[in-house]
Amino acid sequence: MILGIDEVGRGPWAGPLVVGAVVLGGIAIDGLTDSKKLTKRRREELDVIIRDKASGYGLGWVSANEIDEIGLSAALVLASKRAIEQINAPYHEIIIDGTINFLSGTNKGGYVKTLKKADLLIPSVSAASIIAKVARDNYMVDQDTAYPGYGFKTHVGYGTAAHREAIKRLGVTPLHRLSFAPLIKYSASKSSVRTDNKSNPMVQSTKQIGDSAEDSAVKYLKSHGHKIINRNWKTKFCEIDIVSTLGDVTYFTEVKYRQKPNQGGGLAAITPKKLRQMKFAAEYYTAINQSIDTNLRLAAISLTGVQPTVEVFLEIK
């Protein structure tokens, strides 16, 4: 029961710092290693497996603005704390990749062991490095659309020649770390900061929000004894968010998310038409998978909040 921690994004000139934290809980996942040694495709495949099978995981984000305000060392501590706060699974030891104990001044410091190359040697640390890198890389791809011309999806914020040239031409953005030596000169002039993206630069994409809500729904079901059979099962005819079993019952669960409770609640979207679609999808899934189970239930989970939290789980009669 080791809690593995690794960070991504310490060195870039732009973008957030992200710390991954994972408790595998005895689950063996083939192919875990340092995320930098994996192809993009393989990282994304493993990211899905890790988030599905791990006993617990968390991602701690610290924005460029926060890094500028508190410094990189404090940002590493803050990101680690934010990641660990999302872990509900038990663990008896924390292993951090590298030689610095980011948690030495916290109540978790006594549990920590630092280890060079831990992302190569300790599966939970490898898993942490993978989910952190996938999350940060995907975020920077989204920012490439928000701030065209910088090439964020290519260099993900590192100080490459192309990135330096883009800054000279276009100025800096809210994603840039103005406390970093090469960019300090821009901090004196607020007019040099581009604000094309009116939203908070840490706002997630629609896909990221949907994935986060479904992850929370899966955690909820697992905590209530469900075994997850399938996620995002799709055909050209229909789609099912989560298929799970509890005892001899198979549940087909629709996940509905609203950021604010006053937006009508996620369950308001379960209209009679949607209910018919869910019933068809469950019957089709059963036929395709040659299931002989007859104890089938439709269900819906409503979530709300910036960090998606389950409001209600409802069996649909």
C-alpha positions, 0 to 999 in steps of 0.5 A: 500500500504505497502512495507514489508521487511524481511531478510534471512541469517543474521546468517549463516557462509556461503552464501549470505544475502537476503532481500525480499521486497513486495508490495501486493497492496491490493491482499489477499493471503491465508496462508501468515505467517512467512516463518519458520512456513511453509513447504518447499513445501508450501513456494514454492507454495506461492512464485509462487503466490506472484511473480505472484500477488503482485504489486511489489517485489524485492530481494536484494542479498549481497555476503559473500565477500561483508559482509566481506568487509563492515560488517553485519550491512552495508550489511543489509542496502545494501541488503534492498536498492537493494531490494527496487530499484526493486519495481516500485509499489506505497507504502505509508509506509515501515514495516521492521520485527524486531526492527532495521531500516536498512534504517534510513540513507537513503532517505527511512528512514522516511517511515519506521516503525519497528515491532517485529513479523511483518512476522506473522502480516503483509501480505506483510512482510510475503510475503517478508520473503517467497520469500527471504527464497525460493530464498536463499534456492534454491541458497544454493542447487545449491551451494551444487553441486558446492562445494560437501561435505559441505552439503549446501543443508541441513544446507544452510550455518548455523554453524551446527556440520556437517558444522563445520566438513566439514570445518575442512576436506575441508577448506573454500570456497568463500561462507564462511564469513571469518569475522565471529568469528568462521572462522576468522582464515581462513582469514589469509591464502588464500591457505585455500580457495577452488576455485573449483567453478571458476564462481562468487559465486553469479551467478544464476542457469539456472533455476533461470535466466529463472525464473527471465527473465519470471518474468520481462516479466510478469511485462512488460506485466502487466505494459502494461495492460495485465492480466496474465492467465497462466504461464509455461503451459505445456503438453507432447505435448507443452509448453507456457511461458505466456498466457495473455489477453488485452481487447478481445485479448488473447496472447500466449507469448514466452520468450527469454533471452540472457545475452548479446545483442551481443549474437544474440538477443532472437528473433533470436530463433523464427525460422519457426519451433519454430513458428509452435510449438507456433501456435500448442501450442496456438491452443491446449491450446484453445481446452483444455480450451474450449475457444471460443475466436477467437482473438488469437495472438502469441507474443515474448518478448526478454530480455537481461542483468544480471538483465533481461530487456525487449528489445522488445515485438513483435506480430507475424503475 
